[in-house]
């Protein structure tokens, strides 16, 4: 079977083009895509943690409102029960503090990815009423 003229050259050019494209993509494009994937993953993790912190703040605040600290002369509350309620309330306040501290300390990692300017305004990433 005879080979048509130019077929070998065409196949050779196609193989070289495929090789250069594959190697070039591996060297130039893949590392950038991997770095971008990592950055996007970190942003999503920070946003997930932000939402978890918000839920913690909401639930701890609701528990604090629902379970008021007992009065010292409350006849329906034994000393042990009053101490336990105070300890739980202190734990809930600590949860509020920890979640709030994390949110304030790391706001730059997740807030700029929010698409809505209203959300960025709400947390103070843009200054209001500033005049030049």
C-alpha positions in Angstrom: 0.0 0.0 0.0 1.5 3.3 -1.1 1.5 6.4 1.1 0.2 9.5 -0.5 2.6 12.4 -0.8 2.5 14.8 2.1 0.7 12.4 4.5 3.8 11.7 6.6 4.5 15.5 6.9 0.9 16.2 7.9 0.9 13.5 10.5 4.3 14.7 11.8 3.1 18.3 12.1 0.0 17.1 13.9 2.1 15.1 16.4 4.5 17.9 17.0 1.6 20.4 17.5 -0.1 18.0 19.9 3.1 17.5 21.9 3.9 21.2 22.1 0.3 22.0 23.2 0.3 19.3 25.8 3.7 20.2 27.3 3.0 24.0 27.0 -0.3 23.5 28.8 1.3 21.4 31.5 4.0 24.0 32.1 2.1 27.3 31.7 -1.6 26.8 32.3 -1.9 24.0 34.9 0.1 25.7 37.7 -2.0 28.8 37.3 -5.2 26.8 37.4 -4.0 24.9 40.5 -3.1 28.2 42.3 -6.5 29.7 41.3 -8.3 26.6 42.5 -6.5 26.8 45.9 -7.4 30.5 46.3 -11.0 29.9 45.4 -11.2 27.0 47.8 -9.8 29.1 50.6 -12.4 31.8 50.0 -15.2 29.2 50.1 -13.8 27.7 53.3 -13.7 31.2 54.9 -17.3 31.9 53.7 -18.4 28.6 55.2 -16.7 29.4 58.5 -18.3 32.9 58.4 -21.7 31.4 58.0 -21.0 28.9 60.8 -19.9 31.8 63.0 -23.1 33.7 62.2 -25.2 30.7 63.1 -23.2 30.4 66.4 -23.8 34.0 67.2 -27.5 33.8 66.4 -28.0 30.6 68.4 -25.9 31.7 71.4 -27.7 35.1 71.5 -31.1 33.3 71.3 -30.1 31.0 74.2 -28.9 34.0 76.3 -32.2 35.8 75.7 -34.2 32.7 76.5 -32.3 31.7 79.6 -32.0 34.8 81.8 -29.7 34.8 84.8 -31.6 33.7 87.9 -32.1 36.2 90.7 -30.2 35.5 93.9 -33.4 35.2 95.9 -35.3 33.0 93.4 -37.0 30.3 95.4 -37.4 28.0 92.4 -33.7 27.9 91.7 -31.3 25.9 94.0 -27.8 27.2 94.4 -26.4 24.4 92.3 -28.9 25.1 89.5 -28.2 28.8 89.6 -24.4 28.1 89.4 -25.0 25.8 86.4 -27.1 28.4 84.6 -24.5 31.1 85.2 -21.8 28.7 83.9 -23.8 27.9 80.7 -24.4 31.6 80.1 -20.7 32.4 80.5 -19.9 29.6 78.0 -22.4 31.1 75.5 -20.9 34.5 75.9 -17.5 33.0 75.3 -18.9 31.4 72.1 -20.2 34.8 71.0 -16.8 36.4 71.7 -14.8 33.8 69.8 -17.1 33.9 66.7 -17.2 37.6 66.7 -13.4 37.9 67.1 -12.8 35.5 64.2 -15.3 37.4 61.9 -13.7 40.7 62.6 -10.1 39.5 62.3 -10.6 37.7 59.0 -13.2 39.8 57.3 -10.9 40.6 54.4 -10.6 37.0 53.4 -14.2 36.4 52.6 -16.1 39.7 52.4 -14.6 41.0 49.2 -16.0 37.9 47.4 -19.5 38.9 48.1 -21.2 40.1 44.9 -23.6 42.6 46.6 -22.2 46.0 47.5 -24.9 46.2 50.2 -23.2 43.3 52.1 -19.8 45.0 51.7 -21.3 48.3 53.0 -23.0 46.5 55.9 -19.7 45.2 57.3 -17.8 48.4 56.6 -15.6 47.5 53.7 -16.5 50.8 52.0 -16.6 54.1 53.8 -19.9 55.9 54.0 -20.3 59.6 53.5 -16.6 60.2 52.8 -16.0 63.4 50.9 -12.8 64.4 49.1 
